[in-house]
């Protein structure tokens, strides 16, 4: 049994309205103040589960969150392909209802986790780490997917930048505190530079616009948008070094510890959804284009020979090493405390229980 509700701390996203019919749809405005959100979350948490005296199953609401505007919509894609229908029905102890919600950013999701409004999400590596280290009540519990060539370095047409080394002293735009910030730092590092060698400008989510307007000389963009810029003639891809950018599965610790069997099943749901996507790549590209508002032809062109590497799995050695490198970088820019223990932010006990 599932309910669909579309939420955003900044705006209500309706991109996926109508995907599921015959389901109750609850629309909420989450632009409440933090205290109201916290109160609502606490009330939901108290009523999220109770024992059904007839079925002898405990009623549990599992709240799954996506950010479809960025193409991060693993749970909504599971719903679209019908995978959510009855997915939890065979759990002998629980009568599970699924709620889907949309959020505008990882920052908003972290706030929602703290207010107990969501239980599981997939989010970029930086907000996942910052949320888990900041007392939001979350842990990183698995890899959702890995893009090792998703974020590319783009130079502005007319910037006279021929190679990455030419960016020294130039204006480089990024969204400080996000994966693009990390990607910029890694591109510069690979060329023997640091962020101190460039004029790093925080253009938030407007890197593409800033390139088009001539406000910056270069910036990191997602593969799809980078190709759009190139096709427009506004810029060109300067480097496509493989920068490992992870999207992690984040779980609310209190829920996961109370319902470990359901938590494992959520991770299996992610695995099964990506298995389907990889077997139906054209269908997934059409879905991605629709939910992210990107032209389908651009998505097809950018993924033609290299469909994104995706995985819902445990951390292997390379995953863990990349994770440690990220955490060290975040400490270095004082985005998290120097005393943060990386292992304290992880709980891999659930993903290790997955059926292989």
Rosetta blueprint (number, residue, H / E / L):
1 X L
2 X E
3 X E
4 X E
5 X L
6 X L
7 X L
8 X L
9 X L
10 X L
11 X L
12 X L
13 X L
14 X L
15 X L
16 X L
17 X L
18 X L
19 X L
20 X L
21 X L
22 X L
23 X L
24 X L
25 X E
26 X L
27 X L
28 X L
29 X L
30 X L
31 X L
32 X L
33 X L
34 X H
35 X H
36 X H
37 X H
38 X H
39 X H
40 X H
41 X H
42 X H
43 X H
44 X H
45 X H
46 X H
47 X H
48 X L
49 X E
50 X E
51 X E
52 X L
53 X L
54 X L
55 X L
56 X L
57 X L
58 X E
59 X E
60 X E
61 X E
62 X E
63 X E
64 X E
65 X E
66 X E
67 X E
68 X H
69 X H
70 X H
71 X L
72 X E
73 X L
74 X H
75 X H
76 X H
77 X H
78 X H
79 X H
80 X H
81 X L
82 X L
83 X L
84 X L
85 X L
86 X L
87 X L
88 X L
89 X L
90 X L
91 X L
92 X L
93 X L
94 X E
95 X E
96 X E
97 X E
98 X E
99 X E
100 X E
101 X E
102 X E
103 X L
104 X L
105 X L
106 X H
107 X H
108 X H
109 X H
110 X H
111 X H
112 X H
113 X H
114 X H
115 X L
116 X L
117 X L
118 X L
119 X L
120 X E
121 X E
122 X E
123 X E
124 X E
125 X H
126 X H
127 X H
128 X H
129 X H
130 X H
131 X H
132 X H
133 X H
134 X L
135 X L
136 X L
137 X L
138 X E
139 X E
140 X E
141 X E
142 X E
143 X E
144 X E
145 X E
146 X E
147 X E
148 X L
149 X L
150 X L
151 X E
152 X E
153 X E
154 X E
155 X E
156 X E
157 X L
158 X L
159 X L
160 X L
161 X L
162 X L
163 X L
164 X H
165 X H
166 X H
167 X H
168 X L
169 X L
170 X L
171 X E
172 X E
173 X E
174 X E
175 X L
176 X L
177 X L
178 X L
179 X H
180 X H
181 X H
182 X H
183 X H
184 X H
185 X H
186 X H
187 X H
188 X H
189 X H
190 X H
191 X L
192 X L
193 X L
194 X L
195 X H
196 X H
197 X H
198 X L
199 X E
200 X E
201 X E
202 X E
203 X L
204 X L
205 X L
206 X L
207 X H
208 X H
209 X H
210 X H
211 X H
212 X H
213 X H
214 X L
215 X L
216 X L
217 X L
218 X E
219 X E
220 X E
221 X E
222 X E
223 X H
224 X H
225 X H
226 X H
227 X H
228 X H
229 X H
230 X H
231 X H
232 X H
233 X L
234 X L
235 X E
236 X E
237 X E
238 X E
239 X E
240 X L
241 X L
242 X L
243 X L
244 X L
245 X E
246 X E
247 X E
248 X E
249 X E
250 X E
251 X E
252 X E
253 X H
254 X H
255 X H
256 X H
257 X H
258 X H
259 X L
260 X H
261 X H
262 X H
263 X H
264 X H
265 X H
266 X H
267 X H
268 X H
269 X H
270 X H
271 X H
272 X H
273 X H
274 X H
275 X H
276 X H
277 X H
278 X H
279 X H
280 X L
281 X H
282 X H
283 X H
284 X H
285 X H
286 X H
287 X H
288 X H
289 X H
290 X H
291 X H
292 X H
293 X L
294 X L
295 X L
296 X H
297 X H
298 X H
299 X H
300 X H
301 X H
302 X H
303 X H
304 X L
305 X L
306 X L
307 X L
308 X L
309 X L
310 X E
311 X E
312 X E
313 X E
314 X L
315 X L
316 X L
317 X H
318 X H
319 X H
320 X H
321 X H
322 X H
323 X H
324 X H
325 X H
326 X H
327 X H
328 X H
329 X H
330 X H
331 X H
332 X H
333 X L
334 X L
335 X L
336 X L
337 X L
338 X L
339 X L
340 X L
341 X L
342 X H
343 X H
344 X H
345 X H
346 X E
347 X L
348 X L
349 X L
350 X L
351 X H
352 X H
353 X H
354 X L
355 X L
356 X L
